[in-house]
Each structure stands twice: as C-alpha cells, then as structure tokens.
Amino acid sequence: MYTIGLDIGTTGTKALLVNSANGSVAGRGYCGYSLITQGDRAEQDANDWIKASKFAIREAMRENENKPVSAIAISSQGASMAMTDAAGKPLGNAITWMDSRSRAEAMELEQLLGNEYVYHMCGWRIFPTLDAAKILHFRRAGLEQPGCRYLSTIEIVNQFLTGFAIIDPTNAAIRQLMDIRTGRWDARILDALGITPEQLPEIRPTGTLVGGLKKSTAAELGLKEGTPVYSGAHDQYCASIGAAAISVGDMLLSAGTTWVILGLGEQLLYSESYIAPSIHPVPGLFGAMASLSGTGVSLEWYKNKFLPDVSFEELDLHAQKRVIGDLFYYPYPLGAAYPIWNSNARAAFIGSNLDHDRFDYARAIMEGAVFGVRRALDDFAQNGCEISSLKVLGGASKSALWTKLICDITNTPVQLLQESDACALGAAVIAACGAGAHPDYPTAVAAMVHSSHLLTPDAVQATYYSEKYARYLKCWNNLAAYYQ
C-alpha cells in the first residue's frame, strides 16, 4: 500500500509517495512559490498552492505509475488565509501568517474580548498575524465581498481535491476561531468579527475522511477517481508524527523558514508567555507550541542579499571556521513574537568590529537563532514541559553547524531523522492509518519513521555558549527598551 503526504508550506509544496509498510519513499515532488512582501505585508497567491500541489504530486508519481495510491492527507502551514467565493475560488491574494498589517484590529479585539478569553478559548493570544485580526481588517477596510468565505490553506486544497472545504482542529485553532475545548467555531469571537459559521469551513478531526478525489482532479493528477483524502493537520503536528515525537516528554524543533518548538504533554499547557496549547492528533496527547518568527528567514534573507553567489553548503563550511566573539544577532525582522511579544522590535546586529566579514555575520545569525531556542526551552521547562528528547528537522537539520549549535547551546542531545521532510511523512502516516494500513499512530510510526543519528553536547562548548547566552540576554534587555 502507498500513500501520499502533501506538505503545503510557506515557500513551496512537497509531495511524498510512501510505502505504508516500512516508510520508504518511492517518489518525491516539489514546487516552490514566492511571497509578495512590502513592509509589514506578506501575501501569497492562493492559486499557487493548488498549482504546486498538482506539480508535486505528478512529480512524485512520475516513475511510479504502477504503484496504486490508497490515500492522501495534507500537512499545511497555518493561519494563511484567503477570501474566496462560495465555491472556494480565491478572491485576491492570501494573507499569510507572516503578515502583521492588522495591528489596529488586534488591539480592537483585545479591547472587545480580552487576551485571556481568546487565549484560553483557542490556545493562541491575540496577534495581528492570525486570522481573527485579519478578517476584521478585511471588514474594516471594506474589502469583504458579498457571499464570501474565509478559508485557509488546507481547506482550499482539500476543496480542490475533493470538492469539500474541510479543516482539522489543529489548523482551526491557530486561525484563532475555534474553541479547542469543544472543537467548534467560537460564537463570541465570530460575533465580534461580524461573520457567520457559514463563512468558515467544516471542522473534521485529523484522520477522518474528507472525501474522494474528484474526477477532474484525479485526471489532472494521474490518480484514480475516488482515491480517499483524509483530514490532515497543521504542519508542526504532522511533523511530530513524521519525527516519531508522539510521547510525553518528546520535543520537536522544526527549523525551516520559521522555527517552531512543539512539546508534548498530558494536558493543555497555558502560560504567562502564551505557549500555544492544542489537542494532538494522537488520542490522549496534547501539544504545546511556540513559533520563533524571523529565525530561518533571517539566514535566507542574508544569503540572498549579501551572499547570492554562495550555496548554503558553502556558507555552512565557511561559518564553521569563524570565531566571532560577542557579535550578536537578534532575529526579529518581522517583530518579536513568543516569548517577547513586541511587534515593534526589529532585527539587529550588535558587537561588530572591523575584522568581521560576511561569514562572521552569517554565523552570528545562526547563533542568534539558537539562542532563541535556548530561551524558549528554558520557558517551556519553567512551565512544566520538560524535555526528554529533542528531535530536529527542517532545513537547519541539514546543516552540520546549526545542528551542533543547537546541541551545544541548549546542552541537549539532538536526534536527527532519516527522512528530513517529516511534515509530508507525517501526513503520509495519517493517510496510512485512515486507509487501514495500521491500527493507530504508534504502530504506524514504529513501522514508517526511522532515526538517523544522535548528537551529544560538547562540555567545553556548552559552557562557552552558556556564558555567551547570558551576555546575549543582557544586550537584548538594553536594546528592548528602544523598541517599546
């Protein structure tokens, strides 16, 4: 039996054709797309998600026509939303989770509802990048069109595949519209926004059937009409399944365009720092998530602007050789979210001297990203989410320097995986369970997910970075006053 895991990310879509018996990947496909950015705006053509999904699936199947696909499931970026017509056709660009234009609307919601109500309802504090504030922005700006719906990434693609705009609970919660305690759209926040449940998709639990592939879609993909599509999950929850982080005490660091920490526990975890709790797709398990915005995208920005002639592999090799002293980078080009919550903050280098070159600055960015991880892990621990296992995936997992920095700066063993595309693999696992290849997620993960190797901290480097981290925090405390 083969299943397809489709991961619709911020900068591209991946498809994996996976053998459900052993997790081996028979085919891969990828299609990238661009962000449309200006100031605090970060948009995306929602039609690109569909085009990229078609291309990635066809590419994964290109030499695998003889392998019948039993099921499909989607892993999706969260809180990227488009206004659509009744049929799900996007009306203009999607407003991504990186877009912070809706600050005034976020403040209005805070006055109307209060942060504590919204946080305990959906697991996410009021913030301009999430859908509640963005919907209010559409309405306040007079952009709402008659009969429109507000759909995010996963339901737009589910509708293309099956004709049904279905969202799962993990994605519905990050939209800041669903009560995680009931699994339903929250009437109070919908009233505050002035929208109705009919303008939102239907919520179905992860692993339940969305529908079968439409005839027209199946023909475009080269797959069988009626192939089951199962309800997927937010990409980080898919990644936790695809990284075998499915036990209490496991912690996932997904280090891509943005870096996300997901810890697993036995109950919903609320904190003064607004760690985002949710109900995990694995029955009886709860997630606690925090996004470190500006981390991975900082290195992408720096490389594209200042090292366009250098590959990431070359950058990594050069940066490994650098000793940069107290050159610090604070990765807040989009404002500082968790655990600082200062949307006025901006990225900064501190401690430059005339000896520093462009690879020194690249290393400072890499160290700064990991100092953010250290700060987050300390906060998780203080709030009762202890770490027994740190599994690292995403683009940074392919960097020898970044993985070593993560290990030494956090002073925590780091588990790497054979399959780096854990989001897509996790979606394939969800599809395999839906199709009946495995009775539950633990059994499926044992068969389909495999570790690569374990890194252990270097005692000397761990001590050095512990001292440097203290100086990093001290400098930030001085800089933060400027951004108030």
C-alpha positions in Angstrom: 0.0 0.0 0.0 1.2 3.5 -0.9 0.0 6.8 0.4 0.8 10.4 -0.5 1.7 13.0 2.1 1.3 16.6 0.8 3.0 19.4 2.7 1.9 22.9 1.7 4.5 25.2 3.2 5.3 28.9 3.2 7.7 28.8 0.3 6.7 25.6 -1.5 4.8 22.3 -1.6 6.3 18.9 -1.2 4.7 15.5 -2.0 6.0 12.1 -0.8 4.8 8.8 -2.1 5.4 6.5 0.8 5.3 2.7 1.3 2.9 2.2 4.2 4.6 -1.0 5.3 8.1 0.4 6.0 8.0 4.1 5.4 10.4 4.0 2.4 9.9 6.9 0.0 9.2 5.8 -3.6 8.8 9.2 -5.1 9.2 12.9 -4.3 7.9 16.1 -5.8 8.4 19.8 -5.0 7.2 23.1 -6.4 8.2 26.4 -5.0 6.4 29.7 -5.0 7.1 33.3 -3.9 5.9 35.6 -1.2 4.7 39.1 -2.1 6.2 41.3 0.6 6.1 45.0 1.3 6.8 46.5 4.7 4.6 44.6 7.2 2.7 42.8 4.4 3.4 39.2 3.4 0.9 37.9 0.8 0.8 34.8 -1.4 -1.2 33.8 -4.5 -3.5 31.1 -3.0 -3.8 29.6 -6.5 -0.1 28.7 -6.2 -1.0 26.2 -3.5 -3.2 24.3 -6.0 -0.7 24.6 -8.9 2.2 23.4 -6.7 0.1 20.6 -5.3 -0.6 19.3 -8.8 3.0 19.6 -9.9 4.4 18.0 -6.7 2.1 15.0 -6.8 2.7 14.4 -10.6 6.4 14.6 -10.0 6.2 12.1 -7.1 4.3 9.8 -9.3 6.3 10.3 -12.5 8.1 7.0 -12.3 5.6 5.3 -10.1 2.5 4.8 -12.2 2.5 1.1 -11.3 2.2 1.9 -7.5 -1.5 2.4 -6.6 -2.2 5.2 -4.2 -4.5 4.2 -1.4 -4.9 7.5 0.3 -3.8 11.2 0.6 -3.5 13.6 3.5 -2.3 17.2 3.8 0.1 18.9 6.1 -0.4 22.6 6.0 1.0 26.0 7.0 -1.4 27.6 9.5 -3.0 31.0 9.6 -2.6 31.9 5.9 -6.0 32.9 4.7 -7.7 33.9 1.6 -11.2 35.4 1.0 -12.9 33.1 -1.5 -16.2 32.8 -3.3 -18.8 30.2 -2.3 -17.1 27.6 -4.5 -13.7 28.2 -2.8 -12.1 30.2 -5.6 -9.7 32.8 -4.1 -10.7 36.4 -4.4 -7.3 38.1 -4.4 -4.1 37.1 -2.6 -3.9 35.1 0.6 -2.7 37.0 3.7 0.0 34.8 5.2 0.9 34.0 8.8 3.8 36.4 8.4 1.7 39.4 7.6 1.4 41.9 10.5 -0.7 44.7 9.0 -3.7 44.1 11.3 -2.2 45.6 14.4 -5.1 48.0 14.9 -7.6 45.2 14.6 -5.7 43.0 17.0 -5.9 45.9 19.6 -9.6 46.2 18.9 -10.2 42.5 19.6 -8.2 42.8 22.8 -10.4 45.6 24.0 -13.6 43.7 22.9 -12.8 40.2 24.2 -9.6 40.4 26.3 -6.4 38.3 25.7 -7.2 35.8 28.4 -10.6 34.8 27.0 -9.2 34.3 23.5 -6.0 32.6 24.6 -7.9 30.1 26.8 -10.5 29.6 24.1 -8.2 28.7 21.1 -4.7 28.4 22.7 -3.4 31.5 20.9 -3.1 35.0 22.2 -4.5 37.8 20.1 -1.9 38.8 17.5 -2.0 40.6 14.2 -0.7 37.7 12.1 -3.6 35.4 13.0 -6.8 35.1 11.1 -9.2 36.8 13.6 -7.4 40.1 13.3 -7.0 39.7 9.5 -10.7 39.0 9.0 -11.6 42.1 11.0 -9.1 44.0 8.8 -10.9 42.9 5.6 -14.2 44.0 7.0 -13.0 47.3 8.5 -11.2 48.2 5.2 -14.4 47.5 3.2 -12.8 44.6 1.3 -15.3 41.9 2.1 -17.3 40.7 -0.9 -21.0 39.5 -0.7 -21.2 35.8 -0.2 -17.5 35.4 0.5 -15.9 32.8 2.7 -12.7 32.9 4.7 -10.6 29.8 4.0 -7.1 28.9 4.9 -4.6 26.8 3.1 -5.7 23.3 4.0 -9.3 23.7 3.2 -8.7 25.4 -0.1 -6.6 22.4 -1.3 -9.0 19.9 0.3 -11.7 21.6 -1.8 -9.6 21.3 -5.0 -9.0 17.6 -4.3 -12.5 16.5 -3.2 -14.9 19.4 -3.5 -15.2 19.7 0.3 -13.6 22.6 2.2 -12.6 20.8 5.3 -10.3 21.9 8.1 -8.8 20.0 11.0 -8.8 21.1 14.7 -5.1 22.0 14.8 -5.4 24.4 11.9 -8.8 25.7 13.0 -7.3 26.6 16.4 -4.4 28.6 15.0 -6.9 30.6 13.0 -8.0 31.8 16.4 -11.6 31.0 15.6 -12.1 27.5 17.2 -12.6 26.6 20.8 -10.1 23.8 21.5 -12.3 22.6 24.4 -15.3 22.0 22.2 -13.9 21.6 18.7 -16.4 24.1 17.4 -16.2 27.7 16.0 -16.5 30.1 18.9 -19.7 32.1 18.7 -18.3 35.0 20.8 -15.3 35.7 18.5 -17.4 35.2 15.4 -19.9 37.8 16.7 -17.0 40.2 17.4 -15.8 39.8 13.8 -19.3 40.1 12.3 -19.1 36.8 10.4 -21.2 33.6 10.4 -20.2 29.9 10.7 -21.3 29.5 7.1 -18.4 31.7 6.0 -16.0 29.2 7.5 -15.2 25.6 6.6 -16.4 22.5 8.3 -14.1 21.1 11.0 -13.4 17.3 10.9 -10.9 15.5 13.2 -7.5 14.6 11.8 -7.7 11.1 10.2 -11.3 11.2 9.3 -12.5 11.1 5.7 -12.7 14.4 3.7 -13.9 12.7 0.5 -12.7 11.1 -2.6 -10.7 12.7 -5.4 -13.0 14.4 -7.9 -12.9 13.1 -11.4 -11.4 16.2 -12.9 -8.8 16.5 -10.2 -7.9 12.8 -10.4 -7.3 13.2 -14.2 -5.0 16.2 -13.6 -3.0 14.3 -11.0 -2.9 11.0 -12.9 -4.6 9.2 -9.9 -7.7 7.1 -9.6 -11.0 8.9 -9.1 -12.4 8.5 -5.6 -9.0 8.0 -4.0 -9.7 8.8 -0.3 -8.4 12.0 1.1 -8.2 12.1 4.9 -8.2 15.1 7.2 -4.6 16.2 7.9 -3.2 18.6 10.4 -1.1 21.7 10.9 2.4 21.2 9.6 4.0 21.0 13.0 1.6 18.4 14.3 2.2 16.4 11.1 5.9 16.8 11.7 5.7 15.5 15.2 4.1 12.3 13.8 6.7 12.2 11.0 9.5 12.6 13.5 8.2 10.0 16.0 7.6 12.7 18.6 4.4 11.1 19.9 5.2 10.5 23.6 5.0 12.7 26.7 8.4 14.5 27.1 9.2 14.4 23.4 10.1 17.8 21.9 10.2 18.8 18.2 12.3 21.6 16.8 11.1 22.3 13.2 13.7 24.6 11.8 12.7 25.9 8.4 11.6 29.3 7.2 10.4 29.9 10.7 11.5 27.8 13.7 8.8 26.1 15.8 9.0 24.2 19.0 6.4 21.6 19.9 6.5 19.9 23.2 4.2 17.0 24.1 2.3 16.6 27.4 -0.7 15.1 29.2 -2.8 18.2 29.4 -3.4 21.6 27.9 -0.5 23.9 28.8 -1.2 27.6 29.4 1.5 30.1 30.4 2.1 33.7 31.0 4.4 33.7 27.9 1.5 32.4 25.8 2.8 29.0 24.8 0.1 27.7 22.5 -1.6 24.5 23.7 -3.7 22.3 21.5 -5.1 18.8 21.2 -2.7 16.5 19.4 -3.9 14.1 16.7 -2.7 11.2 18.8 -5.5 10.4 21.2 -4.8 11.4 24.8 -1.8 13.6 23.8 -1.6 17.4 24.0 0.8 19.7 22.2 2.4 22.9 23.4 3.7 25.1 20.5 5.7 28.3 20.1 6.9 29.9 16.9 10.2 31.7 16.8 9.4 34.1 13.9 12.3 35.6 11.9 14.8 32.8 12.5 15.2 30.7 9.4 14.0 33.5 7.2 16.9 35.7 8.6 19.5 33.5 7.1 17.6 33.2 3.8 17.4 37.0 3.6 21.0 37.4 4.5 22.2 34.9 1.9 20.0 36.2 -0.9 21.1 39.8 -0.2 24.7 39.5 0.6 25.9 36.0 -0.4 23.9 35.4 -3.6 26.9 33.6 -5.2 27.3 31.2 -2.3 25.4 28.0 -1.7 24.0 27.1 1.8 26.5 24.3 1.9 29.4 26.7 1.3 28.0 29.2 3.8 27.9 26.4 6.4 31.5 25.4 5.8 32.8 28.9 6.0 30.8 29.8 9.1 32.0 26.7 10.9 35.6 28.1 10.8 34.6 31.5 12.2 35.3 32.6 15.8 33.1 35.7 16.2 33.4 36.7 19.8 30.5 38.8 21.1 28.9 39.5 17.7 25.2 39.0 18.3 22.2 38.9 16.0 18.6 39.3 17.2 16.3 37.6 14.7 13.3 39.9 14.7 12.9 41.3 11.2 9.1 40.7 11.5 8.8 41.8 15.1 9.3 39.6 18.2 6.6 37.1 18.9 7.0 34.4 21.6 8.2 34.8 24.3 8.9 38.5 23.9 5.7 39.7 22.2 7.0 43.0 21.0 5.7 43.7 17.4 7.8 46.9 17.3 11.1 45.0 17.6 13.3 44.6 14.6 16.4 42.6 13.7 19.8 43.9 14.9 23.5 43.1 14.9 25.4 44.1 18.0 29.1 43.9 18.6 30.5 44.5 15.1 34.2 45.3 14.6 36.3 46.0 11.5 37.6 42.4 11.5 34.2 40.8 10.9 33.4 39.6 7.4 30.2 38.4 5.7 30.6 34.8 7.0 31.0 36.1 10.6 27.6 37.8 10.2 26.2 34.5 8.8 27.4 32.7 11.9 26.0 35.4 14.2 22.6 34.8 12.6 22.9 31.1 13.1 23.9 31.5 16.8 21.2 34.1 17.3 18.5 31.7 16.1 19.7 29.0 18.5 19.9 31.5 21.4 16.1 32.0 20.7 15.7 28.2 21.0 17.5 28.2 24.3 15.3 31.0 25.6 12.2 29.0 24.5 13.3 25.7 26.0 14.0 27.4 29.3 10.5 28.9 29.3 8.9 25.5 28.4 10.7 23.9 31.3 9.7 26.7 33.7 6.1 26.0 32.7 6.3 22.3 33.3 7.1 21.0 29.9 10.4 19.1 30.5 12.5 17.8 27.6 13.4 14.1 27.4 14.1 14.1 23.6 14.8 16.9 21.2 14.2 15.9 17.6 15.4 18.4 14.9 14.1 18.6 11.4 13.7 21.1 8.5 16.4 22.9 6.6 18.6 23.5 9.6 18.8 19.7 10.2 20.9 19.5 7.0 23.5 22.0 8.4 26.4 20.5 10.4 27.0 23.8 12.1 23.4 24.6 13.0 22.7 21.1 14.4 25.9 21.3 16.5 25.0 24.8 17.8 21.5 23.5 18.7 23.1 20.7 20.7 25.7 22.8 22.5 23.8 26.0 23.1 20.8 24.1 24.5 23.1 21.5 26.2 20.6 18.8 25.0 21.1 15.6 22.9 19.7 16.1 19.4 18.1 13.3 17.4 18.2 13.6 13.6 16.0 11.7 11.3 16.5 9.6 8.1 13.6 11.5 6.4 14.0 15.3 6.7 10.6 16.0 5.2 8.8 15.0 8.4 5.7 17.1 7.7 4.9 15.3 4.4 5.9 11.9 6.0 3.6 12.6 8.9 0.7 13.4 6.5 1.5 10.1 4.7 1.3 8.3 8.1 -2.1 9.9 8.7 -3.3 8.7 5.3 -2.0 5.2 6.0 -3.9 5.0 9.3 -7.0 6.3 7.6 -6.7 3.7 4.9 -6.4 0.9 7.5 -2.7 0.0 6.9 -2.1 0.5 10.6 -4.4 0.4 13.6 -3.1 3.5 15.3 -0.4 6.2 15.1 2.2 4.5 17.5 2.1 1.3 15.4 2.3 3.3 12.1 5.2 5.4 13.4 7.1 2.4 14.6 6.9 0.9 11.1 7.3 4.1 9.0 9.6 6.6 10.8 13.3 6.0 11.3 16.1 7.8 13.1 19.4 8.8 11.6 21.9 9.6 14.4 22.2 11.3 17.8 24.4 14.3 18.6 25.5 14.9 22.2 26.7 18.2 23.6 30.4 19.1 23.9 31.0 20.1 27.5 33.5 22.8 26.7 31.3 24.4 24.0 28.2 24.1 26.2 30.0 26.1 29.0 31.2 28.7 26.5 27.8 29.2 25.0 26.1 29.3 28.4 28.2 32.3 29.3 27.7 33.9 25.9 24.0 33.4 26.1 23.9 35.3 29.4 25.6 38.2 27.6 23.2 37.9 24.7 20.3 38.3 27.1 21.9 41.3 28.8 22.4 43.1 25.5 18.8 42.4 24.4 17.5 43.8 27.7 19.2 47.1 26.8 18.1 47.0 23.2 14.5 46.1 24.0 13.9 49.5 25.8 14.4 51.2 22.4 11.6 49.2 20.8 8.9 50.0 23.4 
